[in-house]
Amino acid sequence: MTSNGPGTRLTFDIAERGPLGEAFHLVVGSVPLDKGPDGNSIFLEAPEGLILIDTGRHPEHSAKLLAYAREVRRPIAAIVNSHWHLDHTTGNLDIREAYPEAEVHATTAIEGALIGFLGRNRAQVDKVLADSETPPEQKARLLRGRHRIDNPDTLRPTRPVLRSGRMTIAGRTLDVRVAQFAATEADLWIYDSEAKLAIVGDLVVDLVPFMDTACPEGWSKALDEIEKVPFQTLIPGHGPTMSRPDFLAWKAAFNNLVACGRSDADTVQCVGGWERDAARFIPDTHRDYVREAAEDYITTRLRSSPEEQHRFCKPLAAV
């Protein structure tokens, strides 16, 4: 949605609406081809200030979030992380340094990630940092991510969310849902019945479903739950907002990709099926990226050993 124009300062006469009466303010992320992505970030209004859903990865993204809060002259009162992926949580520290009172609402799935996926990722980062050929700007990005892994309280929730239900965050009551074993071990999504708005993190994305830490069966169930709510607008973890027909098309494409990936069909056929079914969500600039990513997910996730296929369909750490 569009923010205030220069010099415009409107009163917040409806607690659930922004200064222009919009139901949300979206700071769109990106998936560059030369560095890690930033997820979408969404602001919601609340009596105590702004609720910020997901904080991105890069400092430039965090700067946009802080600039919006200054522009509308409202503090960031709370952070909600849809899931622990670093392109949605690295900015937590930047925001909390500016707004120390902001609580972080998220599941505890980060604990399993720290001893598994992120632990393995850190070892890879160390190798790249030790390479004298690594460009300084890449080293800076890697050091930023490694700092978060080495200081896990920058990623952990201060207000753990363990189950679905109505929650009061920064004085505003929201319908918060927990999807177990989906895109991650536990994903959060939000439904705003007044605005007919669903904010779903990486349970829905453009380009290609990011299956690095996914349980496809649980993910499909989560999509069924999203379909049950009468939303009109859906904000994905990456990409522009979607209508209900957009979501239904994406859901069908996802299920087709998983079914094909689990079958004996040729990998090229399955990748082509995703490109066809999800064509409206794939810009021309990223077609090669999508093709390579889809092929990789089919090989490493959908057609790996039975143990590997179900690695993320069970608890990864005792909390």
C-alpha positions as CSV (number, residue, x, y, z in Angstrom):
1,M,0.0,0.0,0.0
2,T,1.1,3.6,-0.4
3,S,2.5,5.5,2.5
4,N,2.0,9.1,3.4
5,G,3.0,11.7,0.9
6,P,5.5,14.4,1.8
7,G,4.3,16.5,4.7
8,T,1.1,14.5,5.2
9,R,0.3,13.7,8.8
10,L,-3.1,12.1,9.4
11,T,-4.5,11.0,12.7
12,F,-5.0,7.3,13.6
13,D,-8.7,7.4,14.3
14,I,-9.0,3.7,13.6
15,A,-6.6,1.6,15.7
16,E,-6.4,-1.2,13.1
17,R,-5.7,1.1,10.1
18,G,-2.7,3.1,9.0
19,P,-2.5,6.8,8.5
20,L,-4.2,6.6,5.0
21,G,-6.7,4.1,6.2
22,E,-5.0,1.1,4.6
23,A,-5.2,-2.3,6.3
24,F,-1.5,-2.8,6.0
25,H,1.8,-1.3,4.7
26,L,3.9,-3.7,2.6
27,V,7.7,-3.2,2.3
28,V,8.4,-5.6,-0.6
29,G,11.4,-7.8,-0.3
30,S,13.5,-9.1,-3.2
31,V,15.3,-12.2,-4.5
32,P,18.5,-10.8,-6.2
33,L,20.5,-13.1,-8.4
34,D,23.8,-12.1,-6.8
35,K,23.1,-12.3,-3.1
36,G,20.6,-13.7,-0.5
37,P,17.0,-12.6,-0.6
38,D,14.9,-10.3,1.7
39,G,11.5,-11.5,2.6
40,N,8.5,-9.2,2.5
41,S,7.8,-7.1,5.6
42,I,4.3,-6.0,6.6
43,F,3.3,-3.3,9.1
44,L,-0.1,-3.4,10.9
45,E,-1.4,-0.7,13.1
46,A,-2.1,-1.4,16.9
47,P,-3.0,0.8,19.8
48,E,0.6,0.6,21.2
49,G,2.3,1.3,17.9
50,L,3.2,-0.7,14.8
51,I,3.3,-4.5,14.5
52,L,6.1,-5.5,12.1
53,I,5.8,-8.9,10.5
54,D,9.2,-10.1,9.3
55,T,12.4,-8.0,9.2
56,G,14.3,-9.1,6.2
57,R,18.0,-9.9,5.9
58,H,20.1,-7.0,4.6
59,P,20.7,-3.6,6.3
60,E,19.2,-1.8,3.4
61,H,15.9,-3.5,4.0
62,S,16.0,-2.7,7.8
63,A,16.6,0.9,6.9
64,K,13.4,1.0,4.9
65,L,11.5,-0.4,7.8
66,L,12.9,2.1,10.3
67,A,12.3,4.9,7.8
68,Y,8.6,4.0,7.5
69,A,8.2,4.1,11.3
70,R,9.8,7.5,11.4
71,E,7.6,8.7,8.5
72,V,4.3,7.8,10.2
73,R,5.7,8.8,13.6
74,R,4.7,5.5,15.3
75,P,7.0,3.2,17.3
76,I,7.5,-0.4,16.3
77,A,5.9,-2.0,19.3
78,A,6.2,-5.6,18.3
79,I,7.8,-8.0,15.8
80,V,6.2,-11.2,14.5
81,N,8.4,-13.6,12.7
82,S,6.5,-15.9,10.3
83,H,9.4,-18.4,10.5
84,W,13.1,-18.5,11.3
85,H,14.7,-18.2,7.9
86,L,17.4,-15.5,8.0
87,D,15.8,-13.5,5.2
88,H,12.9,-12.9,7.5
89,T,14.7,-12.5,10.9
90,T,18.1,-11.0,10.5
91,G,16.7,-7.5,10.8
92,N,15.2,-8.3,14.2
93,L,18.3,-6.9,15.9
94,D,18.3,-3.7,13.9
95,I,14.7,-3.0,14.8
96,R,15.2,-3.9,18.5
97,E,18.3,-1.7,18.7
98,A,16.0,1.2,17.7
99,Y,13.0,0.0,19.6
100,P,14.3,-2.0,22.6
101,E,10.8,-2.6,24.0
102,A,9.6,-4.4,20.9
103,E,8.8,-8.0,21.8
104,V,9.4,-10.8,19.3
105,H,6.5,-13.2,18.7
106,A,7.5,-16.4,17.0
107,T,7.5,-20.2,17.3
108,T,10.4,-22.0,18.9
109,A,11.4,-23.8,15.7
110,I,14.6,-21.8,15.7
111,E,16.0,-24.2,18.3
112,G,16.0,-27.1,15.9
113,A,17.4,-24.9,13.1
114,L,20.3,-23.8,15.3
115,I,21.5,-27.4,15.8
116,G,20.7,-28.5,12.2
117,F,20.4,-26.3,9.2
118,L,21.9,-23.1,10.6
119,G,24.8,-25.1,12.2
120,R,25.6,-26.6,8.8
121,N,25.3,-23.3,7.1
122,R,27.7,-21.6,9.5
123,A,30.4,-24.2,8.6
124,Q,30.0,-23.3,5.0
125,V,30.1,-19.6,5.7
126,D,33.4,-20.1,7.5
127,K,34.9,-21.7,4.4
128,V,33.8,-18.8,2.2
129,L,35.1,-16.2,4.6
130,A,38.5,-17.9,4.7
131,D,38.8,-17.7,1.0
132,S,41.0,-14.8,0.0
133,E,39.1,-14.5,-3.3
134,T,35.8,-13.7,-1.5
135,P,34.8,-10.0,-2.3
136,P,34.6,-7.7,0.7
137,E,30.9,-6.9,0.2
138,Q,30.1,-10.6,0.2
139,K,32.2,-11.1,3.4
140,A,30.2,-8.3,5.1
141,R,26.9,-10.0,4.2
142,L,28.2,-13.4,5.5
143,L,29.5,-11.9,8.7
144,R,26.1,-10.3,9.4
145,G,24.4,-13.7,9.1
146,R,27.1,-15.5,11.1
147,H,26.7,-12.9,13.9
148,R,23.0,-13.9,14.2
149,I,23.8,-17.6,14.3
150,D,26.5,-17.0,16.9
151,N,24.1,-14.9,19.0
152,P,20.9,-16.9,18.8
153,D,19.0,-14.6,21.2
154,T,18.8,-12.2,18.2
155,L,16.7,-14.8,16.5
156,R,14.8,-16.3,19.4
157,P,11.3,-15.1,20.3
158,T,10.8,-13.2,23.5
159,R,7.2,-14.2,23.4
160,P,7.1,-17.8,22.1
161,V,3.9,-18.9,20.2
162,L,3.2,-22.5,20.7
163,R,-0.3,-23.0,19.3
164,S,-3.0,-21.3,17.2
165,G,-5.4,-18.9,18.7
166,R,-6.4,-15.3,19.3
167,M,-3.5,-13.3,20.6
168,T,-3.2,-9.7,21.8
169,I,0.0,-8.1,20.3
170,A,0.8,-4.5,21.0
171,G,-2.8,-4.0,22.2
172,R,-4.4,-5.5,19.0
173,T,-6.1,-8.9,18.9
174,L,-5.1,-11.0,15.9
175,D,-5.9,-14.5,14.7
176,V,-2.5,-16.2,14.8
177,R,-2.2,-19.7,13.3
178,V,0.7,-22.2,13.7
179,A,1.4,-24.6,10.8
180,Q,3.4,-27.5,12.1
181,F,6.0,-29.1,9.8
182,A,5.4,-27.0,6.7
183,A,7.9,-24.6,5.1
184,T,9.8,-25.0,8.4
185,E,9.2,-27.0,11.6
186,A,6.6,-24.4,12.7
187,D,5.3,-21.5,10.6
188,L,3.1,-18.6,11.8
189,W,0.4,-17.0,9.7
190,I,-2.1,-14.4,10.5
191,Y,-5.7,-13.8,9.4
192,D,-7.4,-10.4,9.8
193,S,-11.1,-11.0,9.4
194,E,-12.0,-7.3,9.3
195,A,-9.7,-6.7,6.3
196,K,-10.2,-10.2,4.8
197,L,-6.4,-10.3,4.8
198,A,-4.1,-13.3,5.2
199,I,-0.4,-12.8,5.9
200,V,1.3,-16.2,5.4
201,G,5.1,-15.9,5.2
202,D,6.8,-18.5,3.0
203,L,3.8,-20.8,3.0
204,V,3.2,-19.0,-0.3
205,V,5.9,-17.3,-2.4
206,D,6.3,-16.3,-6.0
207,L,9.1,-17.8,-8.1
208,V,9.3,-21.3,-6.6
209,P,8.5,-22.8,-3.2
210,F,11.6,-22.7,-1.0
211,M,11.9,-26.3,0.2
212,D,15.3,-26.2,1.9
213,T,13.7,-26.9,5.3
214,A,10.3,-28.2,4.2
215,C,7.9,-31.0,5.0
216,P,5.8,-31.1,1.8
217,E,2.9,-33.1,3.4
218,G,2.6,-30.6,6.3
219,W,2.9,-27.7,3.8
220,S,0.0,-29.0,1.7
221,K,-2.1,-29.2,4.9
222,A,-1.2,-25.7,5.8
223,L,-2.4,-24.5,2.4
224,D,-5.7,-26.3,3.0
225,E,-6.1,-24.4,6.3
226,I,-5.4,-21.1,4.5
227,E,-8.0,-21.8,1.9
228,K,-10.6,-22.3,4.7
229,V,-10.5,-18.7,5.7
230,P,-12.5,-16.2,3.6
231,F,-9.5,-13.9,2.8
232,Q,-9.7,-11.6,-0.3
233,T,-6.0,-10.4,-0.1
234,L,-3.0,-12.6,0.7
235,I,0.5,-11.4,1.4
236,P,3.1,-14.0,0.6
237,G,6.6,-14.3,2.0
238,H,8.1,-13.2,-1.3
239,G,6.5,-11.4,-4.2
240,P,3.4,-9.1,-4.7
241,T,0.1,-9.5,-3.0
242,M,-2.3,-12.2,-4.3
243,S,-6.0,-12.4,-4.8
244,R,-7.9,-15.5,-3.8
245,P,-7.8,-16.9,-7.4
246,D,-4.0,-16.3,-7.4
247,F,-3.6,-18.3,-4.2
248,L,-5.7,-21.2,-5.5
249,A,-3.6,-21.3,-8.7
250,W,-0.4,-21.3,-6.6
251,K,-1.7,-24.0,-4.3
252,A,-2.6,-26.2,-7.3
253,A,0.8,-25.6,-8.8
254,F,2.5,-26.5,-5.5
255,N,0.6,-29.8,-5.1
256,N,1.3,-30.7,-8.8
257,L,5.0,-30.0,-8.3
258,V,5.2,-32.3,-5.2
259,A,3.1,-35.0,-6.9
260,C,5.3,-35.0,-9.9
261,G,8.5,-34.8,-7.9
262,R,7.5,-37.9,-5.9
263,S,6.6,-39.8,-9.1
264,D,8.8,-41.5,-11.7
265,A,8.3,-38.7,-14.2
266,D,11.3,-37.1,-15.8
267,T,12.7,-34.2,-13.7
268,V,12.5,-31.9,-16.8
269,Q,8.8,-32.7,-17.1
270,C,8.2,-31.8,-13.4
271,V,10.2,-28.5,-13.7
272,G,8.3,-27.7,-16.9
273,G,5.0,-28.4,-15.1
274,W,5.9,-25.9,-12.4
275,E,6.9,-23.3,-15.0
276,R,3.6,-23.7,-16.7
277,D,1.3,-23.9,-13.7
278,A,3.0,-21.0,-11.9
279,A,3.8,-18.9,-14.9
280,R,2.0,-15.8,-13.5
281,F,4.3,-15.8,-10.5
282,I,7.6,-16.1,-12.4
283,P,9.1,-12.9,-14.0
284,D,11.3,-13.3,-17.0
285,T,14.3,-12.1,-15.1
286,H,14.2,-15.2,-12.8
287,R,13.3,-18.0,-15.2
288,D,16.7,-19.6,-15.1
289,Y,16.8,-19.3,-11.3
290,V,13.4,-20.9,-11.0
291,R,14.4,-23.8,-13.3
292,E,17.6,-24.5,-11.4
293,A,15.9,-24.2,-8.0
294,A,13.0,-26.4,-8.9
295,E,15.3,-29.1,-10.3
296,D,17.4,-28.9,-7.1
297,Y,14.4,-29.3,-4.8
298,I,13.1,-32.2,-6.7
299,T,16.5,-33.9,-6.5
300,T,17.5,-33.1,-2.9
301,R,14.1,-33.0,-1.2
302,L,11.4,-34.8,-3.1
303,R,13.6,-37.7,-4.5
304,S,16.1,-38.1,-1.8
305,S,16.3,-41.0,0.6
306,P,13.1,-41.6,2.7
307,E,15.0,-40.4,5.8
308,E,16.0,-37.2,4.1
309,Q,12.6,-36.6,2.7
310,H,11.1,-36.7,6.2
311,R,13.9,-34.9,8.0
312,F,11.8,-31.8,8.5
313,C,8.6,-33.7,9.3
314,K,9.5,-34.3,12.9
315,P,10.8,-32.2,15.9
316,L,14.4,-31.3,15.5
317,A,15.1,-30.3,19.1
318,A,13.6,-30.6,22.5
319,V,12.6,-27.2,23.7
